[in-house]
C-alpha cells in the first residue's frame, strides 16, 4: 500500500485564510525549498483541497476556510456543555475521531470527551460505509460518554443526538435542517450530515458510548462527485444552505459540541422520551411514501413517525410495521 500523504500544518495555516501566496514566500515562511512547497501542495490536493495556481503569482485556495481552533471553540461553548467537558481536542488529522475515542478510556461519569479533526484518513459512516470530508470542508466530531447504568431506549440515542444537532444548526440560522430516520441530517432530499453511534460494554452494565457526527460545510465539487459515485443520495452543505456565505467553522463546531453534550446529559436521566416529540417535528419522512432497506430486505410503505424506542413505524396495506434498523429513502426523491 502506498504511504499516506502527510500534510504540512504550516502550509495549511498559511493558505487557509485565502489570498495568493507565491511559492517563494511560502518556502521562506516554512523554511523549506520551493520544490518541497510544490510537493506539499500536491499532497494537499490529494487530500481533496482545491488549490489554484495563479499564473505568475502563486497559490491560493479555491475555497478558503476557517481553521478549527480549540481555544476559540472553548470560548463559544454553552456554559452547560463547558461544565461537563473532561477532555477536548482538535486534531489536524486522525484515522477516525470515533475510533480514537473508543480506544481511549471512557470519560468520568457525567462528563464528555470531545475529539474534533480537520481531516480523517479512515472516517467511518453507517452500515460499513466510509465518511468522506476533505480538509476544511466539513466538521468531523465525536463525543464520548459513560453511562454507568444504561438509560431506557439506549438504542434511540442516535435519534436524540440528531435532535441536539439539528437544534444547534437552527440556532446558527440553518432553519431548513431536518432529520431522516434513523440518523441523517437533511435539507429537503439532500443529505447534510450523519450520525454514527458506537458502543462498548454490556447491555445492562456500564456502557462507553461514542457518538460521531459529520456535517458538510463547504464541499468541493470533486468530493460531491465521489460521494454520489459511492451510491449516496444527493448531498448539500452549509454553504449551500446559506446562499453561498462561507460558514464560520468554529461557531458550527462549538454549537454542535454544545448541543451534543447537553443532549447526552439529558438522555442519561430521561432517555428518548423527552426527545420524541421534538424528533417528530423534524421528521422529513412523516406521512411520506418510503422504501426501507434493512440488510437484504426491502419494505415499502407510508412513514408514520417513530415509536418510544426510536423504531420507524411503516404503514403498508393497512398494517403497521415496526422497523428497528435500516436505510429509508423517499419514494419521490
Ligand atoms: C453516516 O454514515 O451518515 C454517519 C457519518 C458519521 C461520520 C462521523 S465524522 C466524525 C465521526 N468519526 C467517524 O469516523 N465517523 C463519524
Boltz pocket constraint, residues with backbone or C-beta under 6 A from the ligand:
constraints:
  - pocket:
      binder: B
      contacts: [[A, 95], [A, 96], [A, 97], [A, 98], [A, 99], [A, 120], [A, 122], [A, 123], [A, 124], [A, 125], [A, 126], [A, 127], [A, 129], [A, 130], [A, 131], [A, 139], [A, 140], [A, 141], [A, 142], [A, 183], [A, 184], [A, 193], [A, 194], [A, 195], [A, 196], [A, 211], [A, 212], [A, 213], [A, 214]]
      max_distance: 6.0
